[in-house]
């Protein structure tokens, strides 16, 4: 998985979550408006976003025949369903955290057409 520049926070190291955020890598496909605050998000949410951005960027290649096209379409639908369910759970989990919820809402405005 190709990831872009690292993000750092001063004073990291107090907790495992803080240390992980200090080593945060922003996905290369994450649009600039969503980069701000990304490294401050909980690890499970950062992981989802990194995987989702990679999923959106992956086309699956060119199918060689109708059967391959159908298989690719089925796999795509399966993964979209999994992503939607996971996104829903994350939104519910962090609904009470104002800062995280605000980031989720901003990111979701752009992504909800896919999720």
PyMOL commands that place a pseudoatom at each C-alpha (Angstrom):
pseudoatom trace, name=CA, resn=UNK, resi=1, chain=A, elem=C, hetatm=0, pos=[0.000, 0.000, 0.000]
pseudoatom trace, name=CA, resn=UNK, resi=2, chain=A, elem=C, hetatm=0, pos=[1.476, 3.279, -1.043]
pseudoatom trace, name=CA, resn=UNK, resi=3, chain=A, elem=C, hetatm=0, pos=[1.236, 5.948, 1.626]
pseudoatom trace, name=CA, resn=UNK, resi=4, chain=A, elem=C, hetatm=0, pos=[2.427, 9.524, 1.551]
pseudoatom trace, name=CA, resn=UNK, resi=5, chain=A, elem=C, hetatm=0, pos=[4.210, 11.829, 3.960]
pseudoatom trace, name=CA, resn=UNK, resi=6, chain=A, elem=C, hetatm=0, pos=[4.226, 11.194, 7.686]
pseudoatom trace, name=CA, resn=UNK, resi=7, chain=A, elem=C, hetatm=0, pos=[2.342, 13.376, 10.096]
pseudoatom trace, name=CA, resn=UNK, resi=8, chain=A, elem=C, hetatm=0, pos=[3.675, 14.192, 13.533]
pseudoatom trace, name=CA, resn=UNK, resi=9, chain=A, elem=C, hetatm=0, pos=[2.299, 15.632, 16.733]
pseudoatom trace, name=CA, resn=UNK, resi=10, chain=A, elem=C, hetatm=0, pos=[4.392, 17.292, 19.409]
pseudoatom trace, name=CA, resn=UNK, resi=11, chain=A, elem=C, hetatm=0, pos=[4.361, 15.636, 22.808]
pseudoatom trace, name=CA, resn=UNK, resi=12, chain=A, elem=C, hetatm=0, pos=[3.574, 12.174, 21.490]
pseudoatom trace, name=CA, resn=UNK, resi=13, chain=A, elem=C, hetatm=0, pos=[4.368, 9.143, 23.587]
pseudoatom trace, name=CA, resn=UNK, resi=14, chain=A, elem=C, hetatm=0, pos=[1.979, 9.533, 26.515]
pseudoatom trace, name=CA, resn=UNK, resi=15, chain=A, elem=C, hetatm=0, pos=[-0.197, 6.622, 25.412]
pseudoatom trace, name=CA, resn=UNK, resi=16, chain=A, elem=C, hetatm=0, pos=[-0.185, 3.918, 22.753]
pseudoatom trace, name=CA, resn=UNK, resi=17, chain=A, elem=C, hetatm=0, pos=[-2.823, 5.867, 20.806]
pseudoatom trace, name=CA, resn=UNK, resi=18, chain=A, elem=C, hetatm=0, pos=[-0.770, 9.063, 21.038]
pseudoatom trace, name=CA, resn=UNK, resi=19, chain=A, elem=C, hetatm=0, pos=[2.391, 7.233, 19.969]
pseudoatom trace, name=CA, resn=UNK, resi=20, chain=A, elem=C, hetatm=0, pos=[0.557, 5.680, 17.028]
pseudoatom trace, name=CA, resn=UNK, resi=21, chain=A, elem=C, hetatm=0, pos=[-0.725, 9.103, 15.962]
pseudoatom trace, name=CA, resn=UNK, resi=22, chain=A, elem=C, hetatm=0, pos=[2.831, 10.437, 16.091]
pseudoatom trace, name=CA, resn=UNK, resi=23, chain=A, elem=C, hetatm=0, pos=[3.796, 7.790, 13.511]
pseudoatom trace, name=CA, resn=UNK, resi=24, chain=A, elem=C, hetatm=0, pos=[0.673, 8.464, 11.451]
pseudoatom trace, name=CA, resn=UNK, resi=25, chain=A, elem=C, hetatm=0, pos=[0.912, 8.228, 7.680]
pseudoatom trace, name=CA, resn=UNK, resi=26, chain=A, elem=C, hetatm=0, pos=[-1.658, 10.018, 5.578]
pseudoatom trace, name=CA, resn=UNK, resi=27, chain=A, elem=C, hetatm=0, pos=[-3.014, 7.977, 2.648]
pseudoatom trace, name=CA, resn=UNK, resi=28, chain=A, elem=C, hetatm=0, pos=[-1.815, 9.438, -0.641]
pseudoatom trace, name=CA, resn=UNK, resi=29, chain=A, elem=C, hetatm=0, pos=[-5.361, 9.508, -2.052]
pseudoatom trace, name=CA, resn=UNK, resi=30, chain=A, elem=C, hetatm=0, pos=[-6.848, 11.383, 0.913]
pseudoatom trace, name=CA, resn=UNK, resi=31, chain=A, elem=C, hetatm=0, pos=[-7.966, 14.772, -0.381]
pseudoatom trace, name=CA, resn=UNK, resi=32, chain=A, elem=C, hetatm=0, pos=[-6.394, 17.883, 1.212]
pseudoatom trace, name=CA, resn=UNK, resi=33, chain=A, elem=C, hetatm=0, pos=[-9.531, 19.014, 3.089]
pseudoatom trace, name=CA, resn=UNK, resi=34, chain=A, elem=C, hetatm=0, pos=[-9.492, 15.719, 5.023]
pseudoatom trace, name=CA, resn=UNK, resi=35, chain=A, elem=C, hetatm=0, pos=[-5.778, 15.663, 5.813]
pseudoatom trace, name=CA, resn=UNK, resi=36, chain=A, elem=C, hetatm=0, pos=[-6.138, 18.247, 8.567]
pseudoatom trace, name=CA, resn=UNK, resi=37, chain=A, elem=C, hetatm=0, pos=[-6.738, 16.398, 11.820]
pseudoatom trace, name=CA, resn=UNK, resi=38, chain=A, elem=C, hetatm=0, pos=[-6.336, 12.943, 10.261]
pseudoatom trace, name=CA, resn=UNK, resi=39, chain=A, elem=C, hetatm=0, pos=[-3.467, 11.981, 12.578]
pseudoatom trace, name=CA, resn=UNK, resi=40, chain=A, elem=C, hetatm=0, pos=[-5.503, 12.967, 15.637]
pseudoatom trace, name=CA, resn=UNK, resi=41, chain=A, elem=C, hetatm=0, pos=[-8.243, 10.456, 14.809]
pseudoatom trace, name=CA, resn=UNK, resi=42, chain=A, elem=C, hetatm=0, pos=[-8.566, 7.117, 16.614]
pseudoatom trace, name=CA, resn=UNK, resi=43, chain=A, elem=C, hetatm=0, pos=[-6.490, 4.328, 15.052]
pseudoatom trace, name=CA, resn=UNK, resi=44, chain=A, elem=C, hetatm=0, pos=[-9.503, 2.271, 13.913]
pseudoatom trace, name=CA, resn=UNK, resi=45, chain=A, elem=C, hetatm=0, pos=[-10.950, 5.253, 12.058]
pseudoatom trace, name=CA, resn=UNK, resi=46, chain=A, elem=C, hetatm=0, pos=[-7.581, 6.088, 10.440]
pseudoatom trace, name=CA, resn=UNK, resi=47, chain=A, elem=C, hetatm=0, pos=[-7.305, 2.442, 9.380]
pseudoatom trace, name=CA, resn=UNK, resi=48, chain=A, elem=C, hetatm=0, pos=[-10.762, 2.483, 7.822]
pseudoatom trace, name=CA, resn=UNK, resi=49, chain=A, elem=C, hetatm=0, pos=[-10.050, 5.691, 5.902]
pseudoatom trace, name=CA, resn=UNK, resi=50, chain=A, elem=C, hetatm=0, pos=[-6.688, 4.392, 4.620]
pseudoatom trace, name=CA, resn=UNK, resi=51, chain=A, elem=C, hetatm=0, pos=[-8.276, 1.121, 3.440]
pseudoatom trace, name=CA, resn=UNK, resi=52, chain=A, elem=C, hetatm=0, pos=[-11.277, 2.912, 1.950]
pseudoatom trace, name=CA, resn=UNK, resi=53, chain=A, elem=C, hetatm=0, pos=[-9.146, 5.425, 0.028]
pseudoatom trace, name=CA, resn=UNK, resi=54, chain=A, elem=C, hetatm=0, pos=[-7.079, 2.545, -1.366]
pseudoatom trace, name=CA, resn=UNK, resi=55, chain=A, elem=C, hetatm=0, pos=[-10.273, 0.661, -2.267]
pseudoatom trace, name=CA, resn=UNK, resi=56, chain=A, elem=C, hetatm=0, pos=[-11.607, 3.688, -4.166]
pseudoatom trace, name=CA, resn=UNK, resi=57, chain=A, elem=C, hetatm=0, pos=[-8.332, 4.033, -6.080]
pseudoatom trace, name=CA, resn=UNK, resi=58, chain=A, elem=C, hetatm=0, pos=[-8.226, 0.332, -7.043]
pseudoatom trace, name=CA, resn=UNK, resi=59, chain=A, elem=C, hetatm=0, pos=[-10.027, -0.483, -10.275]
pseudoatom trace, name=CA, resn=UNK, resi=60, chain=A, elem=C, hetatm=0, pos=[-9.534, -4.247, -10.191]
pseudoatom trace, name=CA, resn=UNK, resi=61, chain=A, elem=C, hetatm=0, pos=[-7.951, -4.282, -13.631]
pseudoatom trace, name=CA, resn=UNK, resi=62, chain=A, elem=C, hetatm=0, pos=[-9.560, -5.051, -16.944]
pseudoatom trace, name=CA, resn=UNK, resi=63, chain=A, elem=C, hetatm=0, pos=[-11.693, -8.207, -16.969]
pseudoatom trace, name=CA, resn=UNK, resi=64, chain=A, elem=C, hetatm=0, pos=[-10.840, -10.597, -19.794]
pseudoatom trace, name=CA, resn=UNK, resi=65, chain=A, elem=C, hetatm=0, pos=[-14.380, -11.903, -20.376]
pseudoatom trace, name=CA, resn=UNK, resi=66, chain=A, elem=C, hetatm=0, pos=[-17.981, -11.724, -19.131]
pseudoatom trace, name=CA, resn=UNK, resi=67, chain=A, elem=C, hetatm=0, pos=[-17.371, -14.200, -16.299]
pseudoatom trace, name=CA, resn=UNK, resi=68, chain=A, elem=C, hetatm=0, pos=[-14.404, -12.172, -15.045]
pseudoatom trace, name=CA, resn=UNK, resi=69, chain=A, elem=C, hetatm=0, pos=[-16.503, -9.006, -15.279]
pseudoatom trace, name=CA, resn=UNK, resi=70, chain=A, elem=C, hetatm=0, pos=[-19.265, -10.626, -13.217]
pseudoatom trace, name=CA, resn=UNK, resi=71, chain=A, elem=C, hetatm=0, pos=[-16.772, -11.860, -10.626]
pseudoatom trace, name=CA, resn=UNK, resi=72, chain=A, elem=C, hetatm=0, pos=[-15.241, -8.397, -10.373]
pseudoatom trace, name=CA, resn=UNK, resi=73, chain=A, elem=C, hetatm=0, pos=[-18.693, -6.811, -10.002]
pseudoatom trace, name=CA, resn=UNK, resi=74, chain=A, elem=C, hetatm=0, pos=[-19.666, -9.303, -7.257]
pseudoatom trace, name=CA, resn=UNK, resi=75, chain=A, elem=C, hetatm=0, pos=[-16.428, -8.663, -5.370]
pseudoatom trace, name=CA, resn=UNK, resi=76, chain=A, elem=C, hetatm=0, pos=[-16.948, -4.930, -5.692]
pseudoatom trace, name=CA, resn=UNK, resi=77, chain=A, elem=C, hetatm=0, pos=[-20.499, -5.139, -4.321]
pseudoatom trace, name=CA, resn=UNK, resi=78, chain=A, elem=C, hetatm=0, pos=[-19.327, -7.336, -1.437]
pseudoatom trace, name=CA, resn=UNK, resi=79, chain=A, elem=C, hetatm=0, pos=[-16.605, -4.888, -0.505]
pseudoatom trace, name=CA, resn=UNK, resi=80, chain=A, elem=C, hetatm=0, pos=[-18.917, -1.875, -0.826]
pseudoatom trace, name=CA, resn=UNK, resi=81, chain=A, elem=C, hetatm=0, pos=[-21.374, -3.581, 1.537]
pseudoatom trace, name=CA, resn=UNK, resi=82, chain=A, elem=C, hetatm=0, pos=[-18.611, -4.269, 4.056]
pseudoatom trace, name=CA, resn=UNK, resi=83, chain=A, elem=C, hetatm=0, pos=[-17.360, -0.677, 3.806]
pseudoatom trace, name=CA, resn=UNK, resi=84, chain=A, elem=C, hetatm=0, pos=[-20.861, 0.744, 4.343]
pseudoatom trace, name=CA, resn=UNK, resi=85, chain=A, elem=C, hetatm=0, pos=[-21.426, -1.408, 7.430]
pseudoatom trace, name=CA, resn=UNK, resi=86, chain=A, elem=C, hetatm=0, pos=[-18.030, -0.534, 8.887]
pseudoatom trace, name=CA, resn=UNK, resi=87, chain=A, elem=C, hetatm=0, pos=[-18.550, 3.194, 8.194]
pseudoatom trace, name=CA, resn=UNK, resi=88, chain=A, elem=C, hetatm=0, pos=[-21.912, 3.068, 9.982]
pseudoatom trace, name=CA, resn=UNK, resi=89, chain=A, elem=C, hetatm=0, pos=[-20.368, 1.408, 13.029]
pseudoatom trace, name=CA, resn=UNK, resi=90, chain=A, elem=C, hetatm=0, pos=[-17.547, 3.976, 13.173]
pseudoatom trace, name=CA, resn=UNK, resi=91, chain=A, elem=C, hetatm=0, pos=[-19.967, 6.894, 12.873]
pseudoatom trace, name=CA, resn=UNK, resi=92, chain=A, elem=C, hetatm=0, pos=[-22.044, 5.497, 15.730]
pseudoatom trace, name=CA, resn=UNK, resi=93, chain=A, elem=C, hetatm=0, pos=[-18.991, 4.725, 17.882]
pseudoatom trace, name=CA, resn=UNK, resi=94, chain=A, elem=C, hetatm=0, pos=[-17.623, 8.273, 17.668]
pseudoatom trace, name=CA, resn=UNK, resi=95, chain=A, elem=C, hetatm=0, pos=[-20.909, 10.211, 17.607]
pseudoatom trace, name=CA, resn=UNK, resi=96, chain=A, elem=C, hetatm=0, pos=[-20.327, 11.555, 21.151]
pseudoatom trace, name=CA, resn=UNK, resi=97, chain=A, elem=C, hetatm=0, pos=[-16.751, 12.724, 20.438]
pseudoatom trace, name=CA, resn=UNK, resi=98, chain=A, elem=C, hetatm=0, pos=[-17.240, 16.220, 19.054]
pseudoatom trace, name=CA, resn=UNK, resi=99, chain=A, elem=C, hetatm=0, pos=[-13.872, 16.605, 17.316]
pseudoatom trace, name=CA, resn=UNK, resi=100, chain=A, elem=C, hetatm=0, pos=[-13.895, 13.139, 15.747]
pseudoatom trace, name=CA, resn=UNK, resi=101, chain=A, elem=C, hetatm=0, pos=[-17.559, 13.400, 14.823]
pseudoatom trace, name=CA, resn=UNK, resi=102, chain=A, elem=C, hetatm=0, pos=[-16.917, 16.745, 13.114]
pseudoatom trace, name=CA, resn=UNK, resi=103, chain=A, elem=C, hetatm=0, pos=[-14.101, 15.178, 11.033]
pseudoatom trace, name=CA, resn=UNK, resi=104, chain=A, elem=C, hetatm=0, pos=[-16.313, 12.187, 10.181]
pseudoatom trace, name=CA, resn=UNK, resi=105, chain=A, elem=C, hetatm=0, pos=[-19.112, 14.506, 9.111]
pseudoatom trace, name=CA, resn=UNK, resi=106, chain=A, elem=C, hetatm=0, pos=[-16.763, 16.538, 6.879]
pseudoatom trace, name=CA, resn=UNK, resi=107, chain=A, elem=C, hetatm=0, pos=[-15.281, 13.397, 5.312]
pseudoatom trace, name=CA, resn=UNK, resi=108, chain=A, elem=C, hetatm=0, pos=[-18.693, 11.778, 5.002]
pseudoatom trace, name=CA, resn=UNK, resi=109, chain=A, elem=C, hetatm=0, pos=[-20.194, 14.662, 3.049]
pseudoatom trace, name=CA, resn=UNK, resi=110, chain=A, elem=C, hetatm=0, pos=[-17.884, 13.767, 0.187]
pseudoatom trace, name=CA, resn=UNK, resi=111, chain=A, elem=C, hetatm=0, pos=[-17.907, 9.992, 0.703]
pseudoatom trace, name=CA, resn=UNK, resi=112, chain=A, elem=C, hetatm=0, pos=[-21.571, 9.298, 1.443]
pseudoatom trace, name=CA, resn=UNK, resi=113, chain=A, elem=C, hetatm=0, pos=[-22.334, 8.893, -2.224]
pseudoatom trace, name=CA, resn=UNK, resi=114, chain=A, elem=C, hetatm=0, pos=[-20.062, 5.810, -2.090]
pseudoatom trace, name=CA, resn=UNK, resi=115, chain=A, elem=C, hetatm=0, pos=[-20.714, 4.705, 1.468]
for i in range(1, 115): cmd.bond("trace and resi %d" % i, "trace and resi %d" % (i + 1))
show_as sticks, trace
zoom trace
